Amino acid sequence: MTRDGAPLSQRERWALCDLLTELGPDSPTLCTGWRSADLAAHLLTRDRRPDATPGMVFNLGPFKAWTTRVQQSLRDTETWATLVSRVRSGPPPLLRPLDQAINTIEYFVHHEDLRRGQPGWQPRVLETADQAQLWRRLGVMRLAPHSPAGRLESPGLEPLVLSKKAGPTIKGPAGEVVLWLLGRKEAAQVEVIP
């Protein structure tokens, strides 16, 4: 599939893997304590090791410890080229129909984690269709019981109300709002209105 016709999840995966290849395994990321090799191992674990998924979802000792062991094993035993190649290849065929639903925001955010971890980074200007796709994916966050925001606003897109409880309004391009909501508050270029 060409990059032009590929879904955003796949294009973000490819762009992230291109950047991983360019920067190597020891580059900084926005993820505290993680270098690029840790990020790649996390993504491979997420795509290929369902037994480690509970440790990514639930912050409980035994689950988290197992996930950490799996990720560190992949990071420490795979060659860099193999690790990146396996991430690039995506989930196994059985899970590929779910790729857009489960990986669009994941790969966008982790691509930005690596990009913005480098000196001199600049924000990207996303295509209107890509911004809209990220915005649609944010709509499911209305189901999250403890959203850090009450309302989201982005130019040209329908506002999203995440919580009826008091919370700030977050305004900015869709990608920046995604980053803010997923904990990259220092790097996200948004306006926070209390």
GUDOKE-462566 format. One line per field, with one value per atom (N, C-alpha, C, O): residue number from 1; residue in one letter; atom name; x negated, y, z negated. Coordinates in steps of 0.001 Angstrom, whole numbers, plus 500000, padded with zeros to 6 digits. Layout:
N
seq <- NUM_...
type <- a_...
atom <- CA_...
u <- X_...
v <- Y_...
w <- Z_...
END
This chain:
194
seq <- 1_1_1_1_2_2_2_2_3_3_3_3_4_4_4_4_5_5_5_5_6_6_6_6_7_7_7_7_8_8_8_8_9_9_9_9_10_10_10_10_11_11_11_11_12_12_12_12_13_13_13_13_14_14_14_14_15_15_15_15_16_16_16_16_17_17_17_17_18_18_18_18_19_19_19_19_20_20_20_20_21_21_21_21_22_22_22_22_23_23_23_23_24_24_24_24_25_25_25_25_26_26_26_26_27_27_27_27_28_28_28_28_29_29_29_29_30_30_30_30_31_31_31_31_32_32_32_32_33_33_33_33_34_34_34_34_35_35_35_35_36_36_36_36_37_37_37_37_38_38_38_38_39_39_39_39_40_40_40_40_41_41_41_41_42_42_42_42_43_43_43_43_44_44_44_44_45_45_45_45_46_46_46_46_47_47_47_47_48_48_48_48_49_49_49_49_50_50_50_50_51_51_51_51_52_52_52_52_53_53_53_53_54_54_54_54_55_55_55_55_56_56_56_56_57_57_57_57_58_58_58_58_59_59_59_59_60_60_60_60_61_61_61_61_62_62_62_62_63_63_63_63_64_64_64_64_65_65_65_65_66_66_66_66_67_67_67_67_68_68_68_68_69_69_69_69_70_70_70_70_71_71_71_71_72_72_72_72_73_73_73_73_74_74_74_74_75_75_75_75_76_76_76_76_77_77_77_77_78_78_78_78_79_79_79_79_80_80_80_80_81_81_81_81_82_82_82_82_83_83_83_83_84_84_84_84_85_85_85_85_86_86_86_86_87_87_87_87_88_88_88_88_89_89_89_89_90_90_90_90_91_91_91_91_92_92_92_92_93_93_93_93_94_94_94_94_95_95_95_95_96_96_96_96_97_97_97_97_98_98_98_98_99_99_99_99_100_100_100_100_101_101_101_101_102_102_102_102_103_103_103_103_104_104_104_104_105_105_105_105_106_106_106_106_107_107_107_107_108_108_108_108_109_109_109_109_110_110_110_110_111_111_111_111_112_112_112_112_113_113_113_113_114_114_114_114_115_115_115_115_116_116_116_116_117_117_117_117_118_118_118_118_119_119_119_119_120_120_120_120_121_121_121_121_122_122_122_122_123_123_123_123_124_124_124_124_125_125_125_125_126_126_126_126_127_127_127_127_128_128_128_128_129_129_129_129_130_130_130_130_131_131_131_131_132_132_132_132_133_133_133_133_134_134_134_134_135_135_135_135_136_136_136_136_137_137_137_137_138_138_138_138_139_139_139_139_140_140_140_140_141_141_141_141_142_142_142_142_143_143_143_143_144_144_144_144_145_145_145_145_146_146_146_146_147_147_147_147_148_148_148_148_149_149_149_149_150_150_150_150_151_151_151_151_152_152_152_152_153_153_153_153_154_154_154_154_155_155_155_155_156_156_156_156_157_157_157_157_158_158_158_158_159_159_159_159_160_160_160_160_161_161_161_161_162_162_162_162_163_163_163_163_164_164_164_164_165_165_165_165_166_166_166_166_167_167_167_167_168_168_168_168_169_169_169_169_170_170_170_170_171_171_171_171_172_172_172_172_173_173_173_173_174_174_174_174_175_175_175_175_176_176_176_176_177_177_177_177_178_178_178_178_179_179_179_179_180_180_180_180_181_181_181_181_182_182_182_182_183_183_183_183_184_184_184_184_185_185_185_185_186_186_186_186_187_187_187_187_188_188_188_188_189_189_189_189_190_190_190_190_191_191_191_191_192_192_192_192_193_193_193_193_194_194_194_194
type <- m_m_m_m_t_t_t_t_r_r_r_r_d_d_d_d_g_g_g_g_a_a_a_a_p_p_p_p_l_l_l_l_s_s_s_s_q_q_q_q_r_r_r_r_e_e_e_e_r_r_r_r_w_w_w_w_a_a_a_a_l_l_l_l_c_c_c_c_d_d_d_d_l_l_l_l_l_l_l_l_t_t_t_t_e_e_e_e_l_l_l_l_g_g_g_g_p_p_p_p_d_d_d_d_s_s_s_s_p_p_p_p_t_t_t_t_l_l_l_l_c_c_c_c_t_t_t_t_g_g_g_g_w_w_w_w_r_r_r_r_s_s_s_s_a_a_a_a_d_d_d_d_l_l_l_l_a_a_a_a_a_a_a_a_h_h_h_h_l_l_l_l_l_l_l_l_t_t_t_t_r_r_r_r_d_d_d_d_r_r_r_r_r_r_r_r_p_p_p_p_d_d_d_d_a_a_a_a_t_t_t_t_p_p_p_p_g_g_g_g_m_m_m_m_v_v_v_v_f_f_f_f_n_n_n_n_l_l_l_l_g_g_g_g_p_p_p_p_f_f_f_f_k_k_k_k_a_a_a_a_w_w_w_w_t_t_t_t_t_t_t_t_r_r_r_r_v_v_v_v_q_q_q_q_q_q_q_q_s_s_s_s_l_l_l_l_r_r_r_r_d_d_d_d_t_t_t_t_e_e_e_e_t_t_t_t_w_w_w_w_a_a_a_a_t_t_t_t_l_l_l_l_v_v_v_v_s_s_s_s_r_r_r_r_v_v_v_v_r_r_r_r_s_s_s_s_g_g_g_g_p_p_p_p_p_p_p_p_p_p_p_p_l_l_l_l_l_l_l_l_r_r_r_r_p_p_p_p_l_l_l_l_d_d_d_d_q_q_q_q_a_a_a_a_i_i_i_i_n_n_n_n_t_t_t_t_i_i_i_i_e_e_e_e_y_y_y_y_f_f_f_f_v_v_v_v_h_h_h_h_h_h_h_h_e_e_e_e_d_d_d_d_l_l_l_l_r_r_r_r_r_r_r_r_g_g_g_g_q_q_q_q_p_p_p_p_g_g_g_g_w_w_w_w_q_q_q_q_p_p_p_p_r_r_r_r_v_v_v_v_l_l_l_l_e_e_e_e_t_t_t_t_a_a_a_a_d_d_d_d_q_q_q_q_a_a_a_a_q_q_q_q_l_l_l_l_w_w_w_w_r_r_r_r_r_r_r_r_l_l_l_l_g_g_g_g_v_v_v_v_m_m_m_m_r_r_r_r_l_l_l_l_a_a_a_a_p_p_p_p_h_h_h_h_s_s_s_s_p_p_p_p_a_a_a_a_g_g_g_g_r_r_r_r_l_l_l_l_e_e_e_e_s_s_s_s_p_p_p_p_g_g_g_g_l_l_l_l_e_e_e_e_p_p_p_p_l_l_l_l_v_v_v_v_l_l_l_l_s_s_s_s_k_k_k_k_k_k_k_k_a_a_a_a_g_g_g_g_p_p_p_p_t_t_t_t_i_i_i_i_k_k_k_k_g_g_g_g_p_p_p_p_a_a_a_a_g_g_g_g_e_e_e_e_v_v_v_v_v_v_v_v_l_l_l_l_w_w_w_w_l_l_l_l_l_l_l_l_g_g_g_g_r_r_r_r_k_k_k_k_e_e_e_e_a_a_a_a_a_a_a_a_q_q_q_q_v_v_v_v_e_e_e_e_v_v_v_v_i_i_i_i_p_p_p_p
atom <- N_CA_C_O_N_CA_C_O_N_CA_C_O_N_CA_C_O_N_CA_C_O_N_CA_C_O_N_CA_C_O_N_CA_C_O_N_CA_C_O_N_CA_C_O_N_CA_C_O_N_CA_C_O_N_CA_C_O_N_CA_C_O_N_CA_C_O_N_CA_C_O_N_CA_C_O_N_CA_C_O_N_CA_C_O_N_CA_C_O_N_CA_C_O_N_CA_C_O_N_CA_C_O_N_CA_C_O_N_CA_C_O_N_CA_C_O_N_CA_C_O_N_CA_C_O_N_CA_C_O_N_CA_C_O_N_CA_C_O_N_CA_C_O_N_CA_C_O_N_CA_C_O_N_CA_C_O_N_CA_C_O_N_CA_C_O_N_CA_C_O_N_CA_C_O_N_CA_C_O_N_CA_C_O_N_CA_C_O_N_CA_C_O_N_CA_C_O_N_CA_C_O_N_CA_C_O_N_CA_C_O_N_CA_C_O_N_CA_C_O_N_CA_C_O_N_CA_C_O_N_CA_C_O_N_CA_C_O_N_CA_C_O_N_CA_C_O_N_CA_C_O_N_CA_C_O_N_CA_C_O_N_CA_C_O_N_CA_C_O_N_CA_C_O_N_CA_C_O_N_CA_C_O_N_CA_C_O_N_CA_C_O_N_CA_C_O_N_CA_C_O_N_CA_C_O_N_CA_C_O_N_CA_C_O_N_CA_C_O_N_CA_C_O_N_CA_C_O_N_CA_C_O_N_CA_C_O_N_CA_C_O_N_CA_C_O_N_CA_C_O_N_CA_C_O_N_CA_C_O_N_CA_C_O_N_CA_C_O_N_CA_C_O_N_CA_C_O_N_CA_C_O_N_CA_C_O_N_CA_C_O_N_CA_C_O_N_CA_C_O_N_CA_C_O_N_CA_C_O_N_CA_C_O_N_CA_C_O_N_CA_C_O_N_CA_C_O_N_CA_C_O_N_CA_C_O_N_CA_C_O_N_CA_C_O_N_CA_C_O_N_CA_C_O_N_CA_C_O_N_CA_C_O_N_CA_C_O_N_CA_C_O_N_CA_C_O_N_CA_C_O_N_CA_C_O_N_CA_C_O_N_CA_C_O_N_CA_C_O_N_CA_C_O_N_CA_C_O_N_CA_C_O_N_CA_C_O_N_CA_C_O_N_CA_C_O_N_CA_C_O_N_CA_C_O_N_CA_C_O_N_CA_C_O_N_CA_C_O_N_CA_C_O_N_CA_C_O_N_CA_C_O_N_CA_C_O_N_CA_C_O_N_CA_C_O_N_CA_C_O_N_CA_C_O_N_CA_C_O_N_CA_C_O_N_CA_C_O_N_CA_C_O_N_CA_C_O_N_CA_C_O_N_CA_C_O_N_CA_C_O_N_CA_C_O_N_CA_C_O_N_CA_C_O_N_CA_C_O_N_CA_C_O_N_CA_C_O_N_CA_C_O_N_CA_C_O_N_CA_C_O_N_CA_C_O_N_CA_C_O_N_CA_C_O_N_CA_C_O_N_CA_C_O_N_CA_C_O_N_CA_C_O_N_CA_C_O_N_CA_C_O_N_CA_C_O_N_CA_C_O_N_CA_C_O_N_CA_C_O_N_CA_C_O_N_CA_C_O_N_CA_C_O_N_CA_C_O_N_CA_C_O_N_CA_C_O_N_CA_C_O_N_CA_C_O_N_CA_C_O_N_CA_C_O_N_CA_C_O_N_CA_C_O_N_CA_C_O_N_CA_C_O_N_CA_C_O_N_CA_C_O_N_CA_C_O_N_CA_C_O_N_CA_C_O_N_CA_C_O_N_CA_C_O_N_CA_C_O_N_CA_C_O_N_CA_C_O_N_CA_C_O_N_CA_C_O_N_CA_C_O_N_CA_C_O_N_CA_C_O_N_CA_C_O_N_CA_C_O_N_CA_C_O_N_CA_C_O_N_CA_C_O
u <- 499151_500000_499102_498116_499446_498659_498990_500047_498074_498293_499454_500165_499659_500733_502110_502958_502353_503675_503833_504905_502783_502819_503570_503588_504190_504839_503805_502621_504274_503392_502607_501424_503233_502512_501275_500206_501427_500303_499256_498058_499686_498722_497917_496722_498571_497849_496868_495760_497274_496378_495131_494007_495342_494201_493300_492076_493894_493086_492304_491139_492939_492240_491076_489979_491307_490235_489105_487936_489440_488394_487540_486314_488199_487474_486666_485541_487223_486464_485196_484121_485320_484165_483127_481929_483593_482693_481971_480774_482692_482130_481399_480517_481745_481095_481773_482753_481241_481920_481771_482451_480916_480642_481075_480500_482059_482515_483564_484341_483587_484568_485984_486192_486955_488375_489034_488400_490285_491042_491498_491956_491389_491811_490717_489610_491041_490065_489377_490030_488057_487259_487094_486393_487719_487639_486769_486870_485910_485171_485945_486979_485451_486154_486293_487293_485322_485422_486563_487248_486771_487871_489213_490147_489291_490520_490833_491975_489829_490037_490449_491332_489827_490185_491613_492332_492026_493406_494389_495381_494110_495015_495074_496143_493941_493933_494702_495458_494505_495244_496736_497515_497128_498547_499156_500282_498396_498888_498853_499736_497823_497558_497634_497528_497815_497816_499077_499023_500195_501440_501349_502092_500441_500283_499757_499880_499168_498635_499590_499298_500722_501684_502228_502343_502570_503108_502189_502673_500888_499951_499908_499436_500398_500487_501787_501869_502799_504120_504300_504810_503879_504064_502720_501764_502638_501385_501288_501194_501314_501230_499902_499464_499272_497939_497604_496727_498274_497872_498058_497217_499159_499391_498331_497747_498090_497116_495714_494969_495361_494032_493838_492768_494874_494770_494588_493737_495383_495277_493881_493290_493365_492022_490980_490074_491102_490150_490218_489187_491432_491596_490960_490201_491263_490714_489195_488523_488648_487190_486525_485437_487168_486619_486560_485548_487638_487627_486564_485829_486487_485511_484079_483228_483832_482458_482032_480839_482974_482594_482713_482017_483569_483712_482629_482253_482128_481254_482115_483335_481492_482248_483014_484190_482354_483005_484212_485252_484075_485180_486325_487489_486002_487028_487847_489077_487171_487875_488658_489784_488086_488770_490050_491069_490000_491185_492260_493448_491858_492831_493450_494667_492628_493098_494121_495060_493946_494832_496229_497152_496398_497718_498186_497431_499446_499987_500144_500109_500315_500521_501824_502700_501959_503126_504480_505406_504599_505863_506286_507479_505314_505621_505603_505978_505177_505081_506396_506371_507549_508795_509045_509818_508403_508569_507505_507541_506570_505415_505811_505285_506716_507095_507731_507418_508617_509323_508387_508528_507436_506605_505254_504579_504842_503495_503382_502279_504460_504344_503772_502765_504399_503897_502581_501671_502464_501237_499997_498997_500072_498895_498675_497531_499737_499569_498832_497850_499300_498703_497254_496381_496988_495608_494676_493486_495193_494389_493983_492827_494952_494648_493737_492902_493881_492981_491524_490648_491285_489921_489514_488415_490379_490067_489747_488731_490636_490514_489472_489160_488945_487838_486501_485490_486490_485251_485101_486097_483885_483669_484174_484029_484762_485161_486414_486672_487200_488408_489367_489365_490169_491217_492531_492533_493648_494930_495227_494844_495901_496321_497674_498474_497917_499244_499871_499424_500904_501555_502602_503198_502818_503880_505225_505394_506167_507493_508146_508743_508037_508649_507997_508679_506688_506004_506415_506605_506551_507020_508419_508708_509283_510656_510665_511475_509769_509711_509277_509854_508277_507855_509004_509229_509722_510833_511930_512475_512247_513264_512834_513649_511565_511053_511138_511333_510994_511107_512517_512709_513495_514879_515105_515972_514349_514523_514033_514374_513237_512750_513883_513712_515030_516197_516552_517206_516114_516403_515447_515707_514352_513380_513973_514431_513970_514619_513901_514535_512620_511864_511084_509856_511778_511121_510504_511114_509299_508671_509227_508768_510196_510775_512291_512835_512956_514403_514837_515779_514137_514540_513291_512265_513395_512296_512776_513890_511924_512259_511070_509924_511372_510340_510931_512088_510159_510682_511282_510655_512514_513174_513791_514333_513716_514261_515310_515243_516272_517338_516739_516008_517036_516506_516936_518005_516093_516390_516519_515662_517575_517739_517384_518072_516298_515839_516449_516608_516786_517287_518276_518078_519333_520299_519781_520296_518777_518165_517272_516870_516981_516110_514746_514173_514250_512926_512561_513445_511295_510904_511349_511599_511440_511621_510228_509409_509967_508676_508901_509718_508167_508323_507002_505940_507089_505904_506136_507207_505134_505235_505464_504979_506192_506579_505392_505475_504302_503135_502565_502123_502578_502059_502975_502506_504282_505244_505056_505085_504866_504611_503394_503442_502319_501104_501353_500888_502080_502373_503176_502854_504228_505079_504331_504652_503339_502599_501310_500350_501304_500237_499008_498034_499021_497850_498102_497916_498521_498962_497859_498137_496629_495515_495190_494748_495407_495046_496210_495995_497446_498620_498840_498768_499103_499323_500827_501433_501397_502832_503073_502174_504308_504758_505644_506590_505333_506122_506934_506378_508258_509152_509838_510671_509499_510054_511572_512177
v <- 498825_500000_501243_501302_502215_503445_504287_504141_505156_506015_506971_507307_507417_508370_507806_508526_506554_505979_505248_504719_505214_504462_505226_506456_504499_505171_505865_505527_506823_507600_506707_506953_505685_504794_504199_504129_503773_503163_504211_503954_505370_506413_506877_507149_506968_507347_506253_506542_504999_503867_503941_503832_504127_504188_505376_505239_506535_507732_507552_507939_506969_506706_505745_505966_504695_503723_504344_504026_505225_505938_506760_506780_507434_508259_507397_507752_506277_505347_504889_504853_504542_504099_505203_504958_506417_507559_507883_508167_507839_508295_507218_507531_505957_504882_504586_505236_503589_503082_503916_503640_504912_505616_507076_507894_507415_508807_509099_508218_510331_510686_510737_510944_510545_510662_511497_511829_511832_512533_511596_512065_510295_509312_509190_508730_509602_509626_508273_507243_508297_507097_506238_505227_506614_505808_506466_507666_505656_506032_505447_504806_505665_505173_503653_503138_502930_501465_501019_500041_501721_501390_501629_500838_502723_503060_501994_501547_501592_500560_499235_498551_498867_497621_497683_496684_498836_499016_498787_498075_499386_499260_497826_497338_497159_495761_494887_494001_495138_494399_494605_493655_495834_496179_495460_494967_495407_494769_493246_492579_492695_491264_490408_489184_491040_490252_490528_491273_489940_490187_489765_490277_488835_488425_489562_489513_490592_491724_492913_493918_492814_493923_494328_495526_493391_493826_494787_495680_494621_495517_496904_497840_497058_498371_499068_500297_498273_498809_499046_500086_498076_498158_498383_497656_499351_499656_498834_499378_497516_496605_495862_495443_495704_495132_493971_494103_492819_491653_491859_491443_492502_492758_493691_493434_494783_495788_495175_495433_494368_493740_492818_492809_492042_491141_491940_491604_492994_493825_494423_494444_494902_495490_494445_494740_493226_492164_491834_491659_491750_491436_492534_492242_493793_494916_494954_495143_494778_494820_493661_493816_492503_491357_491635_491360_492178_492517_493569_493457_494577_495648_495109_495528_494173_493707_492514_492223_491813_490624_490797_490117_491680_491918_492896_493805_492707_493739_494978_494873_496122_497354_497268_497625_496801_496705_495760_496049_494644_493691_494275_494129_494935_495537_496549_496519_497443_498455_497800_498206_496812_496118_495442_495467_494850_494182_495198_494939_496349_497403_497879_498037_498106_498584_497628_498074_496333_495352_495332_494776_495920_496047_494803_493849_494832_493701_492469_492579_491308_490096_490197_490988_489405_489510_489484_490188_488692_488590_489938_490224_490756_492033_493228_494332_493027_494155_494892_496108_494208_494966_495984_496924_495807_496723_497817_498689_497774_498677_500148_500868_500602_502018_502380_503423_501537_501845_501900_502774_500978_500912_501601_501833_501934_502465_503874_504417_504479_505813_506798_507451_506907_507844_507351_508149_506048_505490_505845_506320_505612_505863_507351_507791_508124_509573_510096_510829_509724_510228_509768_510570_508491_508016_508564_508751_508820_509501_510879_511284_511588_512906_512799_513677_511745_511542_511514_512107_510825_510731_512039_512539_512598_513864_514962_515648_515115_516228_515975_516868_514782_514495_514970_514931_515420_515845_517366_518089_517841_519295_519954_519404_521130_521923_521447_521869_520578_520098_521256_522274_521066_522020_521260_520106_521875_521174_520914_521696_519823_519502_520142_520341_520456_520887_519680_519251_519144_517952_518330_519405_517442_517621_517696_517115_518408_518566_517218_517024_516284_514956_514196_513475_514354_513678_514280_513556_515610_516257_515749_515451_515652_515185_513740_513375_512927_511531_511430_510656_512199_512213_512694_512150_513706_514279_513242_513133_512484_511430_510396_509917_510060_509073_509614_508848_510919_511520_511399_511391_511305_511188_510038_510127_508963_507825_508144_507440_509196_509558_510068_510215_510334_510698_509574_509789_508371_507219_507135_506400_507877_507838_508532_509671_507854_508436_509649_510467_509782_510869_511673_511738_512269_513071_514308_514912_514697_515896_517186_518272_517084_518271_518138_517034_519274_519266_519380_518716_520237_520517_520653_521168_520180_520285_521101_520912_522010_522818_522851_523010_522696_522750_523450_523209_524311_525057_524143_523177_524467_523740_522414_521705_522066_520792_521029_522011_520127_520232_520063_519102_520981_520821_519487_518960_518964_517723_518040_518716_517561_517691_516339_515345_516313_515051_514774_513620_515833_515648_516747_517911_516366_517364_518053_519098_517475_518075_519227_519322_520085_521217_520710_519813_521286_520958_522011_522678_522183_523233_522934_521785_523985_523856_523871_524731_522926_522827_523186_522567_524197_524670_524538_524864_524056_523979_523024_522427_522872_521884_520492_520194_519655_518344_517537_516945_517510_516748_517263_516484_518572_519163_518841_518590_518852_518504_517043_516723_516164_514749_514628_513925_515304_515224_515713_515091_516815_517348_516337_516068_515773_514825_513577_512977_513183_511962_512241_511475_513352_513593_514318_514445_514798_515526_517031_517787_517449_518824_519847_520936_519525_520461_520686_521769_519672_519760_520173_520629_520019_520317_521815_522527_522280_523715_523983_524041_524145_524371_525571_526053_526026_527038_526331_525633_526517_525900_527016_527973_526874_527884_527281_526386_527762_527166_527280_526824
w <- 500000_500000_500000_499266_500814_500846_499626_499012_499299_498136_498357_497409_499598_499871_499559_499033_499866_499652_498334_498041_497543_496287_495203_495208_494271_493148_492252_492266_491491_490617_489666_489430_489122_488201_488870_488264_490117_490836_491215_491096_491663_492028_490819_490934_489658_488439_488035_487583_488197_487887_488765_488274_490078_490995_490691_490673_490452_490170_488871_488789_487864_486604_486833_486321_487591_487855_488674_488452_489619_490358_489394_489500_488456_487490_486523_486174_486091_485238_485955_485357_487227_488006_488100_487951_488346_488474_487161_487165_486051_484777_483997_483197_484210_483476_482147_481783_481417_480228_478963_477974_478958_477702_477723_477005_478515_478602_477538_477169_477046_476017_476568_477763_475681_476008_474920_473918_475111_474070_472964_471922_473154_472157_471094_471373_469897_468806_468648_468480_468706_468517_469758_469714_470857_472073_473121_473376_473725_474919_476108_475922_477300_478486_478502_479002_477972_477926_477011_477311_475906_474999_475688_475549_476425_477143_478196_478309_478958_479982_479341_479859_478228_477546_477010_477050_476514_476051_477207_477052_478347_479494_480007_480374_480031_480473_479477_479875_478205_477176_477351_477279_477578_477744_478953_478891_480050_481279_481223_481762_480565_480742_479477_479553_478318_477082_476256_475277_476640_475896_474429_473592_474113_472716_471839_470615_472468_471712_471678_471030_472364_472420_471052_470794_470161_468863_468110_467414_468239_467562_468161_467516_469401_470030_469652_469655_469326_469025_467526_467108_466731_465283_464613_464882_463771_463083_461794_460694_461964_460831_460890_461961_459747_459626_460526_461380_460372_461163_462665_463461_463050_464475_465034_466086_464310_464748_464822_465767_463825_463793_464999_465608_465343_466496_467781_468604_467958_469158_469267_470347_468161_468159_468558_469338_468027_468386_469876_470526_470411_471839_472684_473609_472377_473149_473060_474074_471872_471721_472441_472996_472437_473159_474656_475301_475207_476636_476932_477913_476094_476286_476258_477042_475341_475110_475953_476036_476583_477348_478859_479613_479302_480739_481203_480463_482433_482981_483249_483373_483336_483582_484905_484971_485938_487250_487197_487789_486497_486388_485576_485949_484470_483623_484421_484387_485136_485921_487061_487347_487700_488793_488305_488995_487140_486593_486214_486409_485675_485384_486698_486789_487699_489001_489628_490288_489426_490054_489437_490032_488272_487674_486950_486764_486543_485790_486682_487908_486073_486870_487662_487311_488724_489604_488884_489287_487844_487121_486510_486409_486108_485455_486410_486016_487646_488587_488820_489010_488816_488985_487871_488056_486727_485594_485557_484688_486484_486433_486338_485490_487182_487143_485816_485242_485325_484085_482883_482028_482812_481611_481752_480749_482980_483142_483716_483753_484157_484746_483737_484008_482590_481579_480995_480767_480750_480161_480993_480455_482293_483128_483369_483480_483451_483557_482322_482447_481147_479905_479769_479435_480023_479858_480937_480684_482124_483139_482610_482724_482031_481457_480239_480020_479445_478299_478764_478135_479860_480377_481054_480813_481892_482580_481567_481675_480580_479634_478554_477766_478516_477617_478167_477465_479429_480082_480002_480018_479919_479886_481169_482260_481023_482173_482889_484016_482261_482928_483199_482506_484214_484572_484686_485116_484314_484462_485937_486808_486198_487557_487828_486913_489074_489505_490190_491254_489572_490112_491145_491079_492090_493073_492349_491277_492937_492344_492067_491008_493010_492833_491673_490944_491501_490396_489055_488078_489010_487782_487434_486274_488442_488208_487712_486859_488245_487813_486351_485587_485961_484555_483667_482586_484125_483352_483127_482029_484172_484032_483003_482215_483012_482050_480623_479679_480465_479138_478578_477362_479457_479013_478051_477181_478185_477273_475872_474921_475733_474404_473516_472306_474119_473314_472363_471343_472709_471859_470670_469718_470719_469624_468395_468491_467238_466066_465477_464811_465701_465066_466102_466045_467023_468042_467399_466516_467829_467281_467870_467516_468752_469389_469424_469387_469496_469620_471067_471498_471823_473203_474061_473616_475303_476262_477451_477939_477914_479085_480026_479607_481323_482344_483559_483904_484215_485367_486427_486861_486839_487911_487513_488361_486233_485773_484691_483952_484606_483611_482209_481969_481281_479915_479306_479616_478445_477728_476247_475676_475631_474186_473593_473825_472822_472251_470892_470495_470186_468839_468499_468848_467819_467359_466096_465700_465474_464292_464734_465893_463789_464099_464531_463913_465577_466080_467085_467621_467360_468291_469719_470084_470507_471949_472557_472233_473429_474098_475553_476234_476033_477417_478153_477623_479379_480223_481373_481480_482243_483308_482714_481622_483421_482895_482370_481294_483112_482666_481359_480515_481195_479958_478781_477670_479032_477975_477568_476380_478539_478245_477331_476322_477678_476868_475446_474491_475294_473967_473155_471998_473766_473054_472628_471601_473407_473096_472337_472414_471602_470642_471138_470396_472368_472889_472754_473707_471575_471348_471595_472096_471260_471440_472919_473304_473734_475153_476041_477164_475555_476374_476468_475466_477654_477884_477956_479025_476749_476613_475698_475010_475721_474772_473750_474115_472473_471406_470752_470214_470809_470246_469036_469183_467820_466595_466518_465547
END
